[in-house]
Amino acid sequence: MKPIPYTALEKAMLPLDGTIAPYVPAILDAYARIVPRARWDEIEMFDYTSGSCLMPMAFAAAGAARVTVNDAAPRSHLAAAFLFGGRKIDPARVEALLTAKRPRLRPHVPTFHFACDYLTAPVCDVFDRLYHADAPAAERAGLRYLAVRWALGFAPSMVDGFEILYTHDPAQLRTIRDVDWRPYLARAANPRKILRALVRDLNAAIDALGPRRFALHLGDMKDLAKTLRPRVPCFVAVNPPTRGLDEYTIDDQLVHSLMANRWLPLSRSRETHLDFWVKRVDAALRHLPRGAHFMVWGGDGSMSFEACKKVWEIYGSPLFISRLGTRDTAPGWGIFEAHKNGV
Ligand SMILES: C[S@@+](CC[C@H](N)C(=O)[O-])C[C@H]1O[C@@H](n2cnc3c(N)ncnc32)[C@H](O)[C@@H]1O
């Protein structure tokens, strides 16, 4: 059985705070002990909260018959549109866009006009040449995802997010003690080298996924779950935020503003963390047919793992449970088998 090329997939996935990507190999290993890999070409994989897209990519690379991907965030939908679109990025097109004196771009507001607190003018110029390139429609998902990956690479880490640029003078930035701006400046100074490597990594993932059947959605899983009807055999990933939506809104403000080509205001969810999670877990699991397998994560938010497990057990029986530590507060994940025929 061909091993799943995690290294290639992890290089192409969308960097994201709050991802469970580090646990995806263990999750798929556990599932392979429940359903042998040799039968994965019969299963349909659903990811209601695809985020980094690593898990649906791994299932696709492992031979799943069909993969349905959803997330409510445009950054993940863009990632999925490229990663599951089967169309590689043309390195020559990227080179031409980066070196052209006046590249042909679609009408847009220069990104530096609204993102200058986080991205310098040269960094924004490269972003605009890729994201707003007047390229054939079939190439746009690749160029835009490449642009987003270029910009996200200027965050020291996805956990801490972007640092504010209190000056745009490189000499002054180098003298700042509390933030090491050298990696940022080095990246900004070598766009062609950085992007050549990124194009290689992204195209390698397209090769690893191969021609598969994909369905992409962008929306609230609560609504999508009313229309999707998974059939057995299937694997359904359900991993909504455990501490509500607000922290994602803040984390995503820059990337979504870059994609919207204007600075987006922050907003606050009107649902409690608990309501948000329970409503979405219920919506996704209540429609599953008996025998469906679902993967869930919990315990690192407003509910303890045991409290989450009580909710999951309304819909299914645990086949595999993994906790990240022995404390009661330790989060974890599980693979369950649905025991009721969906309502
Ligand atoms: C905890 S993250 C996990 C993502 C993914 N499983 C991963 O490991 O990369 C939760 C994801 O849910 C998405 N999300 C938040 N609210 C959602 C909703 N109502 N419907 C669908 N996705 C949602 C977020 O954008 C985020 O990508």
The ligand as an SDF file (V2000), in Angstrom:
LIG
                    3D

 27 29  0  0  0  0  0  0  0  0999 V2000
  -10.4830   24.0200   14.7280 C   0  0  0  0  0  0  0  0  0  0  0  0
  -10.3440   24.5890   13.0910 S   0  0  0  0  0  0  0  0  0  0  0  0
   -9.9340   23.0640   12.3300 C   0  0  0  0  0  0  0  0  0  0  0  0
   -9.7900   23.0270   10.9400 C   0  0  0  0  0  0  0  0  0  0  0  0
   -9.2760   21.7290   10.3190 C   0  0  0  0  0  0  0  0  0  0  0  0
   -9.9050   20.5710   10.8380 N   0  0  0  0  0  0  0  0  0  0  0  0
   -7.7920   21.6500   10.4710 C   0  0  0  0  0  0  0  0  0  0  0  0
   -7.3370   20.8750   11.2640 O   0  0  0  0  0  0  0  0  0  0  0  0
   -7.0780   22.3680    9.8120 O   0  0  0  0  0  0  0  0  0  0  0  0
  -12.0070   24.9740   12.7660 C   0  0  0  0  0  0  0  0  0  0  0  0
  -12.3270   25.3720   11.3380 C   0  0  0  0  0  0  0  0  0  0  0  0
  -13.7420   25.5450   11.2820 O   0  0  0  0  0  0  0  0  0  0  0  0
  -14.0410   26.6230   10.4440 C   0  0  0  0  0  0  0  0  0  0  0  0
  -15.3740   27.0880   10.7970 N   0  0  0  0  0  0  0  0  0  0  0  0
  -15.7220   27.9660   11.7470 C   0  0  0  0  0  0  0  0  0  0  0  0
  -17.0620   28.0800   11.7990 N   0  0  0  0  0  0  0  0  0  0  0  0
  -17.5610   27.2500   10.8450 C   0  0  0  0  0  0  0  0  0  0  0  0
  -18.8780   26.9270   10.4150 C   0  0  0  0  0  0  0  0  0  0  0  0
  -19.9470   27.4780   10.9780 N   0  0  0  0  0  0  0  0  0  0  0  0
  -19.0380   26.0430    9.3990 N   0  0  0  0  0  0  0  0  0  0  0  0
  -17.9650   25.4960    8.8110 C   0  0  0  0  0  0  0  0  0  0  0  0
  -16.6680   25.7590    9.1790 N   0  0  0  0  0  0  0  0  0  0  0  0
  -16.4880   26.6190   10.1880 C   0  0  0  0  0  0  0  0  0  0  0  0
  -12.9280   27.6140   10.7010 C   0  0  0  0  0  0  0  0  0  0  0  0
  -12.7960   28.4990    9.6270 O   0  0  0  0  0  0  0  0  0  0  0  0
  -11.7320   26.6810   10.8570 C   0  0  0  0  0  0  0  0  0  0  0  0
  -11.1080   26.4780    9.6280 O   0  0  0  0  0  0  0  0  0  0  0  0
  1  2  1  0
  2  3  1  0
  2 10  1  0
  3  4  1  0
  4  5  1  0
  5  6  1  0
  5  7  1  0
  7  8  2  0
  7  9  1  0
 10 11  1  0
 11 12  1  0
 11 26  1  0
 12 13  1  0
 13 14  1  0
 13 24  1  0
 14 15  1  0
 14 23  1  0
 15 16  2  0
 16 17  1  0
 17 18  1  0
 17 23  2  0
 18 19  1  0
 18 20  2  0
 20 21  1  0
 21 22  2  0
 22 23  1  0
 24 25  1  0
 24 26  1  0
 26 27  1  0
M  CHG  2   2   1   9  -1
M  END
$$$$
